[in-house]
Amino acid sequence: MIVVDSNVLAYLYLPGKRTADAEALLDQDPEWAAPVLWRSQFRNILAGYMRRKILTFEQACRLQNEAEDLLAGSEFEVDSRAVLELERDSDCSAYDCEFLALAIRLDTKLVTADKKMLRAFPTRTMALAAG
C-alpha cells in the first residue's frame, strides 16, 4: 500500500504528460490510500477543468466516481496534531501534510510529484517516476 496525493490521482484520470507515470504506478502497486481530504482537492481540480471547458459536468462526475471507487476502503481521517507538527517542522501546507501524516500512520511512502514535499520529507516520500 502507498499513499498518493491528489495530483497523482489527477494524473491518472486526466490525460496528460504524467498519465503514463500514474498508470505505471498503479500497475506496480494497485493498493492506493489517501486522507479523506483528497475528495475535495480532486473535486477542485475537476472544477478547474470544467471552468476551462475541458470537461463537461457529466465527465467530471464520472471521473470523481471512478476515483472514489479506486480508493474505496482506503480513505482515512488523519490526526490533526500530527498534521500540524509536520506543517510546523516544514515549509509545506497543512493540506500536503495530511497525506504525509497518513503515510506515517500506515508506515508507507507518500508518492508525489511535489518537489517541496520531496525535499522536506525525503525518507517518507517517493517521487512519481517520470516515464
C-alpha positions in Angstrom: 0.0 0.0 0.0 1.1 3.5 -0.8 -0.4 6.9 -0.1 -0.9 9.1 -3.2 -1.6 12.8 -3.3 -4.5 14.4 -5.2 -2.2 15.3 -8.1 -1.2 11.7 -8.7 -4.9 10.8 -8.9 -5.4 13.7 -11.3 -2.5 12.4 -13.4 -4.2 9.0 -13.5 -7.7 10.3 -14.6 -6.9 13.4 -16.6 -4.9 12.6 -19.7 -1.6 14.5 -19.8 2.2 14.2 -19.8 2.2 12.4 -16.4 -0.7 9.9 -17.1 1.6 7.1 -18.1 3.6 7.6 -14.9 0.5 7.3 -12.8 -0.7 4.3 -14.7 2.6 2.6 -14.3 2.5 3.3 -10.5 -1.0 1.7 -10.3 0.3 -1.3 -12.1 3.3 -1.6 -9.8 1.3 -1.0 -6.6 -2.5 -1.1 -7.0 -3.3 -0.5 -3.4 -3.6 3.2 -3.0 -4.6 5.2 0.1 -5.4 8.8 0.8 -6.7 11.1 3.6 -10.4 12.0 3.1 -9.2 15.5 2.0 -8.3 14.0 -1.4 -12.0 14.2 -2.4 -12.2 17.9 -2.0 -8.9 18.5 -3.7 -9.8 16.3 -6.6 -13.2 17.9 -7.0 -11.5 21.3 -7.1 -9.1 20.0 -9.9 -12.2 18.8 -11.8 -13.9 22.1 -11.3 -11.0 23.9 -12.9 -11.2 21.6 -15.9 -14.9 22.3 -16.2 -14.3 26.1 -15.9 -11.8 25.9 -18.8 -14.4 23.8 -20.8 -12.0 20.8 -20.9 -14.5 18.6 -19.1 -18.3 18.6 -19.0 -20.2 18.3 -15.8 -21.0 14.7 -16.5 -17.4 13.8 -17.3 -16.3 15.4 -14.1 -18.9 13.4 -12.1 -17.8 10.2 -13.8 -14.2 10.8 -13.0 -14.9 11.6 -9.4 -16.9 8.4 -9.1 -14.1 6.4 -10.7 -11.5 7.8 -8.3 -13.8 7.2 -5.3 -14.2 3.6 -6.5 -10.4 3.2 -6.7 -9.9 4.5 -3.1 -13.0 2.7 -1.6 -12.0 1.3 1.8 -8.6 3.2 1.7 -9.6 6.7 2.8 -8.6 7.7 6.2 -9.1 10.5 8.7 -5.8 11.9 10.0 -4.7 13.1 13.4 -4.8 16.9 13.5 -1.8 17.2 15.9 0.3 15.0 13.6 -0.6 17.2 10.6 0.2 20.4 12.5 3.5 19.1 13.7 4.5 18.2 10.2 3.5 21.6 9.0 5.3 23.3 11.8 8.5 21.5 11.0 8.5 22.1 7.3 7.6 24.7 4.7 4.7 22.6 3.4 1.0 23.3 3.6 -1.2 21.6 6.2 -3.1 20.1 3.2 0.0 18.4 1.9 1.0 17.3 5.4 -2.3 15.4 5.7 -1.0 13.0 3.1 2.3 12.6 4.8 0.6 12.1 8.2 -1.3 9.2 6.7 1.8 7.7 5.1 3.5 7.8 8.5 0.4 6.2 10.2 0.3 3.4 7.6 4.1 3.1 7.7 4.4 3.5 4.0 5.5 6.1 1.5 3.7 9.1 0.1 4.0 9.2 -3.7 4.0 12.7 -5.0 5.4 15.0 -7.7 5.5 17.9 -5.2 9.2 18.9 -5.1 8.7 20.8 -1.8 7.3 17.7 -0.1 10.1 15.5 -1.6 12.7 17.9 -0.2 11.1 18.3 3.2 10.4 14.6 3.8 12.9 12.6 1.8 12.6 9.4 3.9 8.8 9.3 3.8 8.1 10.4 0.2 8.8 8.9 -3.2 8.7 10.8 -6.5 6.2 9.8 -9.1 8.6 8.3 -11.6 8.9 10.1 -14.8 8.4 7.7 -17.7 
